[in-house]
Amino acid sequence: MIRSAQFLRSALVLALGAPAALAQFDNQWVAFTPGTGRIKDANGADASYILTDPQEKDYAAGDLDNDGWTDLVVVRKQPYTTTGAFPNYLLMNEGGILVDRSAQFASDSDVPGDLGFLTATNDRDVAIVDVNLDGWLDVVTCTTLADGLPHHISHPRVYINKGSINGVWQGLRFEDARIPIFPTAPHFCAVAAGDVNGDGAPDLYFADYGNLDDRLLLNTGNGFFVDTGTSNINATMLSTGFGTAANIADMNMDGFGDVIRNQAGATSVAYNTTANPGFFSQVSFQSSVSLGSTYHSDVGDLNRDGRPDVIFSEDGLDGYRFNTATDALGRVIWNPIHNYSFVSGSDDGIGGACHIVDLDGDGWPDTMHANVDVDIPGCGSRLHIYHNLGGTIGTDVVLREEAGSATGAWRGVSGILPADMVGVYDTQTLDLDHDGDLDMVFGRCTGTTIWINQKITTPTDATFAYGATNPNSTGQRAGISASGTPGATQNDFVLRADGLPASKPTIFLYGTTRLWSGVPFGDGQRWTGGQIQRLPIVTSDAGGTSMFPCDFTSGPMSTILIGAERDAQAWFRDTAAGAGHSNTTNAIAFWRVD
């Protein structure tokens, strides 16, 4: 459904009147630097096809392989209300670098001829959630505008995490039967995951914009979903006309998930019933808690009172509203709509995807509003990032766009210029470099950019294990790990290899280059390259473990520069496999911290 030109013109007139708040320039509340070289292809080269990708992009982040580093899923489509489909990307976080592992880990499918992420689909949103409760995060994509195409292309897709075997992650598998067949092909624009019936399993809510109306899918408990039709939420509450965003959150604090979504230009709330969880009451339904030209929203506790508030992107002035209490019908009592403040400039019109996230880690969530509309072409305006000024818990806090100066300097956060934020489809925050603060991904009309948060610059974990190898004569795959801190101050860094044959010579070696694909080496694989340094021979103990204490106060390790990466693995004799045989562990990257 296309919004009327007259409606848009009136909304844009409002946008021109956004006032600028009087405030001091150059409040460097948080700073970012470009994350150059942080997106690679499977061979370790800069992934130019991602860095310059012009398609519409939406993101979800989560630790898919349970290695402690947050990964990124990118879903793509031709921009705006079109049928153009494109493959998606699985970007695995490998020691602070996002590596395209789509072909390796996301091309499995139970549909003949389908190639998982490599299959072109018209996806507009994505969620990462453990649908089958096995401890491994799965991926749910939200498809749109695929009328007349088979179920596995036209309907949402669930990718099941296959977990690990012998410590090696197996990737994702698309399983078509996870999603039921709808009466007609959906035009879904958003997906939300959350438990609405109290059984502990995440359910799914899809917002539709013009073909099917919204759908609530209940999880059977093992990751298969059932369409509730109009039995749990009636047709009035499911009717959208133009659904563009959805969240599941407990808005009235009764312990059950409610549905917050955008429908026909307004943010609505459907309240769960405590007496019959999973069913939603028409009596308490709030059809609009925003203005009449809202096309994206998010929920989160802006003023830290324990009650989720709402933000929304408007065709006019973006805004936010505080959740103050609950009335006798179980509905939120909202205070008046607040508009954002500006040190310089104003809201520049039509907004897009918006998110609540604490960028500076002070406990007061900040907000981000992208600018590219899902329906109306145009990449001319820019992303806005708003600083939560904090204050007294439970009060109406102010969110303000900071600025370096009146013209020409940074906007929102220190280090990012207005030109860096033009034409943004969506944003994603994740701790990319594992240092404890949130970094940012911008999906722009001109490509993808990474921004590294400078709030914390020392990694919380200065090592990263990667790669695989082959079983040795013990039947095990040998693995490498490390303890201590790689640096001269503590000087307690120890490399350790396990799963080795007993009482065999072992050499730990490290190189200056990380190999992105293993190279055959003995019976195993080599993952390190460049200038390789061998350390003195040690012997595995009776349990098949070798350890090497690394001395950063003397050569050769004292020559490693602070901040430099080295990649280590162990190479060991394996004569039980045959005369002259040897094997390897996987690899571990480490960064010298001092």
N, C-alpha and C positions, 0 to 999 in steps of 0.2 A: 504494500500500500504506500502511495506517495503522498507526502504532506502537501497541503495547498500552498501555492505561492503567496497568497494573501496572508495566510497565517505566519509564514516565514518572514515576510516583510515587517509585520507588526512586531515580531519577536526581535528582529535585528535592530529595529528602532530603539527598543528597550536596552539592548546591549550597548548602544552608543552612549547611554546616559550613566554608565557605571562610574561612581565616584572614586577618587583616589584618596586613601587615608593619609593623614599627616603622620609621618614617621621618619626615623633616621635612616639614611642610606648606609649600605655596606655592613649590614648585620650578618656576619659570616657564621650563621648558626650551624651550617654543615657545608662541607666542600667536597667536590667530585673532580676527578681527572679522567681523561679518555682511557678506555680499556683497549688500547691498541694491541692487536695480535691475540685477542682472547677468543676468537672464533676460528676454528680450523676444520679442514676436511679430514678424511680418514688417513691421509698420507702426511698430515702435519703442516700442510700449506695453508695460508689464509684462505678461508672459504669465500671467495669473491661472489659466488652465486647467492650466498646468504647476505653478505655485507652490502650488496647492491640490489637486493630483491625488491621490486616495486609493488608486489602484491599486498593485499590486505593481510595483516598478521594478527593473531591473538595468541596469548601465552598462558601456560601453567607451569609451575615449578614444584619439584619434589624430589626426594632422594629415592630414585627408582631401583638402584642396585644395592641399597643399604650399605654404602661405603662411607657414609658421613658427609658426603659432598652433594650439594643440591644440583639436580639436573634440570633441563629445560625442554619443554615440548612446544613446538611452533606449529600452529595450524594456519592454513593459507587458502585464499580464494581470490578470484578476480574482484577488484574493488567494487563496492556499491551493490545495488540490487541487480545482480547479473548471475548467469549460470556457469561462468567460467570456473573450472575446477583445477586444483593443483595438488601435487604431493605435499606431505607434511614433513617436518624435520624432527628427529630425536637428537638432541644435543646433550651428550653426556659430559658431566663436569669431571675432567681428569686433571686434578691438581690445580684448579683455578682456570683451566682452559676448557671452553665448550667445544667438543669435538663431534662432528656429524657422524653418528653411528647408526643412521637410519637403515642402511642396507644390512648391516651386521646384526642389529638387535631389534629391528622393528619391521621386518619384511615377512614375517611368518603369518599365515592365515589358514583358516579351515575352509575357505571358499576356493575351489579350484580356479587358478588363474589370477586370483587376487594377491597383491604383494604388500599388504599392510600399509604402512606409511607411504610406500612408494606408489600406491595407487592414487590417481588423481581424484580428489573428493572436494566438494564445495562446503568446506567447514568454516563456521563463523565463531565458534567458541570451543573451549576444552576445559575439562576438569581432571585433576589427578586425585584419586581416592581409592582406598582398598575396598573394592566392591564385594569380594568373596571372603574377607576377614581372615586371610592367611598370613598377614604380616608384611605383605609386599604390595606396594602401591600400584594401582592399575590406571588406565587412561580411558576417558570417555570423551568422544568428540561429538560436536553438535552440527549436524548437516542441514543444508538448506537448498532450496531451488534446484531440485533434481527430479522433477516430475517425469514419470514414465520410465525411470531407470530402475534396475533391480533393487531389491530390499537392501542388499549390502552396500549399495552406493547412495540410495536416497534416504535411508534411515540413520539415526545415530549409531556410532560404532564403539564397541567396547573392546579394548585391548587388555588382555589378561597378562599379568606379570608371571613369568614362568619360574621365578625364583632362581636359586643357584644349585649347581651340582658340583660336589667336591670343591666348593668355594668359588666356582666360576659362574658368574651371572649368565642366565640363558636368554634374557631379553623379553620382548612382548609378543603376544600372539593375538591377532584379531579373531574373535569368535562371533559369528553372525547371529546365532540363536539367542544371544544374551538379551537382545532387544526385540519386543513383540512387533507384529505387523499392524500398522495403523490403518484406519479406513481410507486415508489418502496420504500422499507423500507430504511430509511436514515441510514447513518453511521456518525451521527453528533458528533463532538468533542468539539464544543464551541457554546455558545449562547450569543448574545448581545442584549440589549434592549435600545431603544431610538426612538424619534419621527423623522421620516425622511420626512414626507409629510406635516408637519406644522399644523396638525389638533389638536395637544395637547395630543393625545393618543400615548402611547409607542408602537412602532412596534418591530418586532423581526427579527434578522439575525442569521442564523445557518450556521456554517462552517462544511462542510462534507469532509471526507477523503477517498473517493474512490468508493462510490456506487451511489450517487445521484447528486453530485455537490451541491454548496451552495443554500440556499433558503432565500428569503426575504419575510416575512409575514407581511402584513399590517393589523393593528388593525381597525376593523369596528367602533370603538368608544366605544364599550361596552364590550371589552375583548374577542371578538371572532376574529379569524384571517383568512385572505385570502391569499392563495399562489399566488404570482405574476408571478411565472414561469420565463420566460425570457422577459417579457413585460417591466419591470422597470429597470432591469439590464440584459444586454445581456449575452449570453452563454459564451463568452470569459472571462468576468469578474467574472462569477459564477464558472467557471471551476477551481478546486483546485488541484486534484490529491492527496493532503494530507493536508487538512485544519485542523488546530489545535488551532487557537485562533481567536477571533473577538471582535471588539469594534465599537460602534457608537459614533462619536464625530465630532464637527464642526472644521475640520482641517484648512480650508481656511478662516474662520471668516466671512462667508456670512450669517450666521444665520440659516443654515440647517445642519442636521446631515449627515456626510459622513461615509463610511464603511471602517474600517481598519481591515484587516484579514491576516492570514498566509495561503499561498497557494503554494504548491510544494516547500517548503523550503525558501520562501521569504515573506516579509511583503509587501502587496499591499495596495493602497488607491483608492477607487472608490468615485468620487466626485459627490455630489448631484447637480442638476441644479436649479439655483435660479428662472429661468423662469417657470419651471415645477417641483416643489418640489416632491420628491419621485421617480423621474426618474434620472438615473445615466448615465453620458456621457462617451462613449468609447474614445472620442477624448482626454479627460483630464485624463484618467485612468493611474495611475502609477503602473506598474506591480511589481516593486521591489524598496523599499527604504531602504533595508537592504542588508546583504550579502546573499549568496546562500544556506546557511544551517541553516536558522532561523526556529524554530519550536514553538516559543511562543513570544507574544509581549504584550505591554500595552502602553497606552497613558496618558500623563499628562504634566503639565507645570513645567518643571524642573528648568528653569531659570527665572520664574516669570514675563515673558513679555506679558502674556495673550494669547500666542499661544501654543497649545498642541504639545508637543514633543513626541518622541517614544523611547521605550527601547525594546530590543529583546534578547532572549536566543538563542545562537548559539551552533552548535556542536563543534565549535572552541571557539573563544573568544566572550563572551557576550559584548553587546555594547549599545550605545544610540546615538541619532541624534537630532539636534535642528532644529525646524521649524523657519525659519528666515523671510520669506515674501511670497507673492503670485504672480505668474506670470500672463501674459495676458490671459491664458487659465483657470485661477482659480486654478492652482495647487500650492502646497507648494513648495517653494524653500528651499531645505535642505542643511545644511552645511555638511562637511565630517563626517563620522562615527567616534565616539570616543569609545575607550575601557576603561574599568574600571582600576583604580589605586589600588595598594595594599601596605600596610605597610610591610607586610610579606607574602610570598607565591605568588600564582597566580591562575588564573582560572583553574579549574580542569576538564574541558571537557564538555560533553553533559549537556545542561541545560533543564529546564522544565518550569513550570508556573512562570511568573514574574509579579510583581505588583509595582506600584508607590504609596508611602504612606509616610506621614510626621511623622516619629516616635518620634522626639524630640520636635515637635510643634514649630519650629522656622520659619515656613513659607516656607522653602526650602525643597521640597519633596525628600525623600530618595527612594531607590529601594531595592527589594528583588527578588532573582532568586533561585527558587527551582531547584533540580537536577535530579529527576527521570523522564525519558523520557516516553511519552505515548505509545511508540511502542517497544522500545528496553529494554529487562530486564536488571536490574542492580541497586543496591541500595548503591554502594560503595562510591560515591562522596558525597558532602554536599551542603547544602544551603549557599548562599552568601548574606550578607546584606551590602549595600553600603551607606555610609554617604555622603550626599550632603553638600559640604564645603561652598556653598553659594558664595557671592561676589557681583558684580555689576549686577543689573537687566538687563537681555537681553544678557549677555555675555555667553561664553562657560564655564559653571561651571564644577568643577571636582567632580566626585563621587568616593569615596575611601572606601575600606574595611579596617577598623581600626583593631588593634590587641593589646593585652595586652603585648606580648613579642614575640620574634622570634619563640619560640616553647612552646607548652604546656599550653598557657594561652588562654583567651577568644579571640573570633574572631567576627568581625562585630559590636556587641554591648557588653558592659560590662555585665558579669554574665553568658554568654552562651558560653560553650566550643565547640570546633569542633565536639566532639563526640555527642553533643546534636543536631547537625544539619545534621547528616548523614542520607541519604535516605529519602528525603522530597518530597512527591507528590505535595502538595499545602500548602499555608499559607493563613491565614485570620487575619486581624486586626480589632479590635472592642474595644470600651471602656467597658470592661467587668465589672469592679468594679465601674463604674459611677463616676470617679474622674477627668475626663477631659483629660486624655491622652490615647493613644492607646495601648492595650495589644495585644498579639499574640497567635494564634493557629497554631501549626505545625502538619500536617497530614503526618505521617512517615510510612515507611515500617513496623515498629515495633509497631505502635500505634499512639496515639494522646497525645500531650503535650500542656500545657498552660504556657505562660510566662507573668508575670505581670510587666508592665512598672512602674518604680520608679520615673519618672519625677515629677509626682504629687501623693501624698500619702493620701491626705485628700479627702474623697468622697464629690462630689458636692451636693449629696442628701443622708443624713444619715438614710433614712428610705426606706422601701420597703413593699408595701401592697400586700397580697397574699391570696389565699384561697377563699372560697365561703360559703354561708350559705343558710338557707331556709326562705321564707317569714314569717313575723310575722303577728299579728292580724290587722295591718294597711294595709296589702297587699304589703308592701315593704320588701326588703332585707336590713337589717341594715348594715351600713358600718362604718369602722374605718378609721381615718386619723390622721395626726399629724401636728403641726406647731412648729416653733422654732428649736433650736439646742439641741440635747440630750447631755448635758454636764453641768459642774458646772460654767464655766466662764460666759456664757450668762444666764444660768439657766432660760430659757424661754420656755422649751419644754412642750407642751400641747397635751394630747391625747383627741380625739374628736370622738364621736359616733353619727351618724345621722340615721334617718329612724326608730326611736324607738317609742313605744307607749308614749303618753304624761304623765308626772308626775309620772314616775315609777322608783323604785330603780334600780340603775345601778352600777355594780362593774367592774372596770377595773382590769385586772389581767395580769401578764406577767410571762413567764417561761424561763428556760435556754436552752430548746430544741425546735427546729422547727419541727412540724409534717408535713410530706410530703403528707399525705392524711388525710382528716378530720375524726374525731371520733364523733359519735353521742353524743350530749350534750344538754339535754333538747329538745327543738324543733329545735335546730340548730346544729352546728358542732364545736368541739374544735380543734384548730390548734396549740396549744402550749402545751409543755410537760416538762418533767424534774422537777426541783424544781420550783414550782409555787408560786408566791407571789401575794396575793390579796391586792389591794389598798382600801382606805376608800370609803364607799358608797357615791355616788352622786345621784341626782334625775334629770331625764330628764325634760326639760322645756315644755311649751305648744306646741312648734313646733317639739317635739320629738328629741331634741338634748341634749346630756350629755357631759360635758367637765371635765377633771381633769388636773390641773397644776402639773407637776412633779418636785419635788425639789431634785436636785442632790447634795445638800450640807448637807442633813441629811438622816437618814435611812428611808426606806430600799434602796433607789436608790443610795445613796452615796457608797454603798458596791459594785456596779457594776464596774468592772475594765475598764479602758480606752481601747477602741478597742473591747470590748466584745459585742456580740450580745444578745439581749433579744427579745422575741416575745410576743406581747401584743394583747389582744382583749377585747371586752366588753361583759358582761353577764348581762341580764336585765330581770326583771319580765314582764310577759305578761298575766295578769289575764283575759284579754278579750278573750283569746284563750281557757280559761278554768281554773278552780281552780288549783293552783300549777304549772301552765305552765311558762316556761321561754324560752328565745332564746338567740342567740349570733350574734355578728358581724362577719365579716371575720377577718383576723389578719394583724398585721403590725410588721415587723422586724425593730428594730432600733439598732444602734451601738453608744456606748458612745464615743464621740470625744475628751473630755478632763475632 
